[in-house]
Amino acid sequence: MKITLIAVGKIKEKFFQDAVKEYEKRLGRYCRLEILEVADEKTPDGAGEALKNQIKEKEGQRILARVREEAYVIALAIQGEMIDSEELAGKMGKLSVDGVSQIIFVIGGSLGLSGQVLDRADFHLSFSRMTFPHQLMRVILLEQVYRAYRILNRQPYHK
């Protein structure tokens, strides 16, 4: 299975970069992992709703340009469904059994995801109703994907 993470923006902090590298290394035994970064747009202070929507649309176009037609897309969205680690593992396992060869996880920028990206997504996943920085969310997501593979392979993993 190929797991692709499409994220808006770059990771600047070395400690987040190191954490991402660690999970890339761990996941190498379970899947082909690809991390794609798309450019983020600067949001001026006091930006109105119309400008915010334009920014989300631009970022969304960049995301959708990287999405393959046959891929199963999971968008991270506060309004999405909250599931536990075992349920995520089960979902990933079922997709694999059903013949899905690529799962794409999408993490938006500071304003979230455009309506077009949310419409294209096959599933909306929420980790919490709280807002997290996208750099930290990458680490959390990769940890959960790693945990899912450990669960699917009936390998021990701390709780």
C-alpha positions as a printed Julia matrix, in Angstrom:
159×3 Matrix{Float64}:
   0.0    0.0    0.0
   1.15   3.51  -0.72
   0.41   6.14   1.9
   0.68   9.72   0.72
   0.52  12.73   2.99
  -0.25  16.01   1.25
   0.3   18.98   3.53
   0.08  22.72   3.03
   3.28  24.47   4.07
   6.7   23.36   5.19
   7.99  22.17   8.53
  10.53  24.66   9.83
  11.24  23.34  13.34
  14.02  20.75  13.49
  12.34  18.75  16.26
   9.22  18.26  14.09
  11.43  17.37  11.11
  13.24  14.79  13.24
   9.96  13.28  14.43
   8.66  13.02  10.86
  11.92  11.34   9.76
  11.62   8.83  12.6
   8.1    7.81  11.57
   9.14   7.7    7.9
  11.84   5.21   8.92
   9.43   3.13  11.05
   6.73   3.08   8.39
   9.21   1.9    5.73
   8.65  -1.72   6.74
   4.87  -1.49   6.3
   4.14   0.78   3.34
   5.54   3.12   0.73
   5.28   6.57   2.32
   5.31   9.74   0.29
   5.11  13.22   1.82
   4.18  16.05  -0.52
   4.24  19.68   0.53
   2.3   22.33  -1.36
   2.95  26.03  -0.96
   0.86  27.93   1.55
  -0.54  31.4    0.98
   0.13  34.22   3.39
  -3.01  35.46   5.13
  -2.85  39.17   5.93
  -4.05  40.33   9.34
  -7.68  41.33   9.22
  -8.39  39.36   6.05
 -12.08  39.15   5.22
 -14.02  35.99   4.44
 -13.77  36.52   0.68
  -9.96  36.7    0.81
  -9.77  33.72   3.17
 -11.88  31.69   0.74
  -9.61  32.73  -2.16
  -6.58  31.59  -0.17
  -8.19  28.22   0.65
  -9.15  27.79  -3.01
  -5.56  28.45  -4.19
  -4.15  25.99  -1.66
  -6.92  23.55  -2.57
  -6.03  23.68  -6.26
  -2.43  22.84  -5.39
  -3.61  19.9   -3.27
  -6.01  18.55  -5.9
  -3.29  18.74  -8.57
  -1.42  16.07  -6.54
  -4.41  13.75  -5.99
  -4.69  10.7   -8.22
  -8.18   9.78  -9.42
  -8.14   6.23  -8.02
  -6.72   7.15  -4.61
  -8.81   7.02  -1.43
  -8.6   10.49   0.13
  -8.87  11.16   3.85
  -9.11  14.86   4.69
  -8.22  15.97   8.19
 -11.0   18.33   9.25
 -12.23  19.51  12.63
 -15.8   18.75  11.51
 -14.84  15.2   10.47
 -15.59  11.92  12.19
 -13.67  11.09  15.35
 -12.51   7.48  15.45
 -10.06   5.62  17.68
  -6.79   3.98  16.66
  -8.32   0.53  16.22
 -11.03   1.96  13.97
  -8.42   3.74  11.83
  -6.47   0.48  11.57
  -9.65  -1.35  10.59
 -10.48   1.26   7.94
  -6.98   1.04   6.47
  -7.08  -2.76   6.55
 -10.47  -2.88   4.83
  -9.3   -0.48   2.12
  -6.31  -2.72   1.46
  -8.53  -5.83   1.24
 -10.89  -3.94  -1.07
  -8.0   -3.34  -3.48
  -7.22   0.31  -2.74
  -3.55   0.8   -3.57
  -3.14   4.38  -2.31
  -4.5    6.28   0.66
  -3.92  10.02   0.61
  -4.17  11.97   3.87
  -4.6   15.73   3.43
  -3.66  18.37   6.01
  -4.72  21.91   5.17
  -3.14  25.22   6.0
  -3.98  27.65   8.77
  -7.43  28.37   7.3
  -8.34  24.73   6.73
  -9.32  22.99   3.51
 -11.3   24.32   0.56
 -14.76  23.03  -0.22
 -13.37  21.38  -3.37
 -10.86  19.34  -1.36
 -13.5   18.37   1.19
 -15.85  17.37  -1.64
 -13.15  15.19  -3.24
 -12.33  13.45   0.05
 -13.79  10.0    0.6
 -13.64  10.42   4.38
 -13.31  13.37   6.76
 -11.22  12.53   9.83
 -11.06  14.62  12.99
  -8.45  14.06  15.66
 -10.12  16.56  17.97
 -12.3   19.64  17.98
  -9.15  21.53  18.98
  -6.92  23.25  16.44
  -3.33  22.04  16.07
  -0.43  23.54  14.12
  -0.07  21.7   10.8
   3.53  20.77  11.64
   2.46  18.97  14.81
  -0.51  17.39  13.02
   1.87  15.71  10.59
   3.69  14.04  13.45
   0.44  12.98  15.14
  -0.96  11.6   11.87
   2.21   9.65  11.05
   2.25   8.2   14.57
  -1.36   7.04  14.15
  -0.65   5.49  10.74
   2.32   3.66  12.29
   0.13   2.55  15.19
  -2.5    1.34  12.7
   0.05  -0.86  10.94
   1.24  -2.26  14.27
  -2.38  -3.09  15.16
  -3.05  -4.68  11.75
   0.07  -6.82  12.11
  -0.86  -7.81  15.69
   2.36  -6.32  16.99
   2.63  -4.79  20.44
   2.39  -1.04  20.78
   2.01   1.02  23.93
  -1.37   2.43  24.82
